[in-house]
Amino acid sequence: MAKLSLSNITKSFGDQSVLKGVDFGVSSGEVHALLGANGAGKSTLMKILSGDYERDSGTITIDEKEQFFKTPADAKLAGIEMVVQEVDTALVSSLSIAENVTMNSFISGTSFFSWNKRNKKAKELLRRVGLHIDPTFPLSHCSLAQKQLVLIAKALSSDISFIILDEPTAALSKKEADHLFTVLRELQKDGVGIIYISHRLPEVLTLSTKITVLKDGYVTLHEDTDSSSTKRIVQAMLGNDLVELLNDEEKRVLGKTLFEVKEFTVPATNEKISLSVKQGEIVGIAGLVGAGKTETARAFFGADPSPDPIIMNGNKVKITSPQKAIASGIGFVPEERRKEGVLVDYNVIENLTLPVLNQFTKFGLIQKEQEKKEAERWIKQLGIKTESPSLLLNHLSGGNQQKAAIGKWLLNDGDVFILDEPTKGIDVGAKQDVFQCMKDLADKSKGILYFTSEFQELLAFCDRILVMYDGKIAGELTKEEATMEKIMHFATGGHYGTVRS
């Protein structure tokens, strides 16, 4: 029986210490769940184990023989495979299923002198993961769940002893997830050691044999699953040192309903959502990775149009495109700031004025001085730190880029602001500025829908908190009712009526 052990692993990036003496291990036939809130160190630990990062100190052993992984190829040779969450990054969509499944052996040049042999081998591996599909089909024809199984089959094409699965059910339906669990149990019976990373506690408690929780780079819980509970795991993930990031105890006076959806279909999740936001209200929408937050936000903004209308200021509106959303008074700051939220190769002025460029255009020409004057006013009001308004946004810090991503909608003077993970990747100081910006908007009777997986931020200043799980609203909490434990309860699969006090 093979045993993989990590002992006293440390890792820092510059001055930031990410892993602080972590011990972790898995044996043949075990399913060891690795849990923790965002930023706990899970991904870094697994990247060290899979050869993407080198550890600063500590030891990795397999059957008491020390291992040194400088590349992912080294980890593969030692029998360790990782199935990443973003399956498309590990597969080649332009190739056939068989070519993807047998890629490891083909690259190493160890086999496959004929297509028949290659397809036959792929078919055997696909059968092992319960995927009955023609291996000659292009991978691009596969669903996300099928790609997940193709990636596992690819891992099994090598002589693996251990497999790491990172949020494998994040984008799967219940039926697809149940099939994956069946596959994993078969691998467990075959003696494969499984490291299972997930935010979904019900499935973790059902599937795993051991649990380890990380928090701020430390192990805060390590025990057999039979001895554990949701409450113990949540306490280990959150700790007792939660800090309010913004003191906002004042009760806001709310006005009329600005934005409302009733049984609104989100195309990407095929789930229905009902919610509303009033004038001056900040509604937090909490959810872990894969909960459907981004898909819902995009549907509200028309980036993935829904067949159902929204109600803006009492009027039904079909949001068929982002242009329609903007015209209806909706602004959207997407999660992928640099990819979708700003134009990094344009300057600060151009980013801020982009949604309202027509205001500065006369006879088809942009009135540069007028545009600059208005942009400078908002740069000052938002506290964007830049040497010059003409500096390319690419040269600004992440926090200042985020302020620009929010600020461009302020010039449009919309009514409702949809913010998807607005504090992602920015430091505490920049977060304070973003929070203050949201509070100022609420004070001006704007409505805020704040989607985030950073739960402690929600407690500081949201008037209501809705919690998403599997694309649906799993719970609703007022500011007075909300606690980290209650939010995490709903976010990990708990239900109404079973909230712990």
C-alpha positions, -999 to +999 in steps of 0.1 A: +000+000+000+015+033-012+017+063+012+022+099+002+033+123+029+040+160+030+058+172+061+063+208+074+058+223+039+064+261+037+060+284+008+063+322+004+058+346-025+080+376-017+071+388+017+038+369+018+040+336+036+013+312+021+021+279+037+034+277+073+046+242+081+018+221+066+015+184+072-007+163+049-008+128+035-029+102+017-026+064+013-038+040-013-076+036-012-082+068+008-102+098-001-086+127+018-106+160+015-086+192+016-107+221+027-104+258+034-118+292+026-104+312-004-068+321+002-062+293+028-033+278+008-050+247-007-041+255-043-005+264-034+000+231-015-014+211-044+007+230-070+038+220-049+026+184-049+019+184-087+052+200-096+040+235-106+057+251-076+088+242-057+085+241-019+107+265+002+112+238+029+098+206+042+097+171+027+076+151+003+079+113+006+063+083-012+067+052+009+093+070+030+115+078+000+120+116-004+107+131-037+118+163-055+094+177-080+108+205-102+082+201-130+047+185-134+065+158-154+084+148-122+052+144-103+037+123-131+067+100-130+061+095-093+025+085-100+007+118-091-019+133-115-040+164-110-074+170-125-078+207-126-111+226-122-108+244-156-107+211-176-104+230-209-070+242-199-057+206-196-073+192-228-070+201-265-105+207-280-093+205-316-082+168-311-103+137-308-113+122-274-088+093-280-060+117-288-067+135-255-070+104-234-038+088-247-018+120-249+006+111-220+017+078-236+019+093-271+041+122-259+064+098-241+067+076-272+060+044-253+032+030-275+006+035-302+021+026-336-014+025-350-047+044-347-066+012-340-044+004-310-047+040-298-085+041-301-088+007-284-068+018-254-088+050-252-121+030-253-109+008-224-099+039-203-132+056-211-151+025-200-132+025-167-147+059-159-181+050-171-181+071-203-195+052-232-187+074-262-170+070-295-133+079-289-129+092-325-154+120-318-138+155-314-134+166-278-153+198-287-185+177-289-183+167-253-202+183-224-183+197-194-191+166-174-178+144-202-146+164-204-141+159-166-143+122-171-120+124-202-094+141-180-097+114-154-093+088-181-062+106-193-048+105-158-055+068-156-036+062-189-004+066-168+005+043-139-009+065-112-010+059-075-025+093-065-050+117-081-058+153-071-093+166-079-098+203-076-135+213-072-145+185-096-183+190-092-183+228-093-200+229-127-217+196-127-254+187-122-264+164-094-268+135-118-234+142-133-218+146-098-234+113-087-218+095-116-184+111-108-187+098-072-193+063-086-161+065-106-141+078-077-154+049-055-142+025-081-108+042-082-107+040-044-114+002-046-085-001-071-062+013-045-058+049-059-052+075-032-076+105-039-071+141-027-104+158-030-107+196-029-142+210-025-163+237-009-194+214-008-194+199+026-223+174+022-204+156-006-172+158+014-188+142+044-203+114+022-173+107+000-141+112+020-124+091+046-102+118+061-105+156+063-078+183+066-087+220+069-063+249+061-067+284+073-042+312+066-015+286+056-019+265+088-036+232+094-065+239+117-083+205+116-071+170+107-093+140+115-112+110+102-144+120+085-165+097+108-153+119+137-161+152+120-191+174+114-202+204+093-200+225+124-164+215+133-153+220+097-168+254+094-153+266+127-119+253+115-123+271+082-134+305+097-116+307+131-125+333+157-106+362+144-129+377+118-124+414+114-149+439+101-133+455+071-156+485+071-175+500+100-210+507+087-234+503+115-257+531+104-291+518+093-298+531+058-332+544+048-344+524+018-366+537-010-387+521-037-377+488-054-353+496-083-346+461-096-366+429-093-366+394-110-392+367-104-385+332-115-358+346-138-341+319-158-303+319-158-293+303-191-259+290-179-272+272-149-308+266-161-320+276-126-346+302-117-337+332-094-360+356-076-346+387-058-349+425-056-329+455-046-342+489-034-330+524-035-301+528-011-298+490-005-267+469-007-277+433-013-249+408-008-250+376-029-227+351-013-216+318-028-185+295-030-168+285-062-193+270-086-224+283-069-235+302-100-228+338-089-210+349-121-235+331-144-264+349-126-247+383-127-240+380-164-276+370-171-289+401-153-266+423-175-276+406-207-241+391-214-259+357-214-294+369-222-324+353-204-358+347-220-373+363-189-377+400-182-365+420-153-385+448-136-366+481-135-383+509-116-416+491-119-414+485-157-408+451-173-377+451-195-362+423-216-324+426-212-313+411-245-277+426-245-253+446-224-263+477-244-299+472-234-288+468-198-268+500-199-297+519-215-320+506-187-297+520-160-277+489-151-239+489-147-218+457-143-183+452-130-173+416-140-151+392-120-124+390-146-114+427-143-086+427-169-103+405-193-138+420-193-140+450-170-114+474-183-092+481-213-057+478-199-040+491-231-061+524-229-055+552-205-075+561-174-095+588-191-106+565-219-116+538-195-137+561-174-156+577-202-161+547-224-198+540-215-207+576-220-185+586-249-214+601-268-216+628-241-182+641-252-188+637-289-198+664-313-201+660-351-184+626-348-154+641-329-144+635-293-141+668-273-109+658-256-107+687-231-142+682-219-136+644-216-104+650-197-120+675-173-149+651-164-125+621-160-102+641-137-131+650-115-139+613-110-103+603-106-102+626-077-135+615-063-127+578-066-092+582-052-075+566-082-038+568-077-022+576-110+008+598-121-013+611-150-049+607-163-032+597-196-013+568-180-023+534-195-044+514-171-020+485-174+005+505-153-020+509-124-023+486-094-051+460-093-070+481-068-069+512-089-079+493-120-109+481-100-118+516-091-117+525-128-139+495-136-165+508-111-160+545-119-169+542-155-205+534-145-207+564-122-204+587-152-233+569-167-254+577-136-272+543-136-296+531-110-284+496-103-248+484-100-239+447-103-205+440-088-190+405-093-161+398-069-151+435-068-124+430-042-108+400-059-070+403-060-067+437-043-051+446-010-069+457+022-064+494+015-079+492-019-108+471-005-116+499+019-118+523-011-140+500-030-163+495+000-165+533+005-174+537-032-203+512-028-215+530+004-214+563-014-235+549-042-260+536-017-261+570+000-271+584-034-301+560-035-284+536-060-291+499-057-261+475-053-260+437-060-227+426-046-217+390-056-188+376-036-172+345-021-154+367+005-181+362+032-166+383+060-168+414+038-206+409+035-212+412+072-196+446+074-221+467+053-248+446+035-284+453+043-294+418+032-274+387+023-287+360-002-267+328-003-263+308-035-257+271-038-259+251-070-273+280-090-302+287-065-309+310-036-303+286-006-309+312+021-317+348+029-304+367+060-310+402+073-280+422+085-291+414+121-294+377+114-263+372+094-232+354+109-203+337+091-216+303+104-251+309+089-237+320+055-213+291+053-242+268+064-262+277+033-232+280+010-222+245+017-256+229+011-276+236+042-313+244+039-338+267+054-350+258+088-318+241+098-295+271+105-274+268+137-276+297+161 
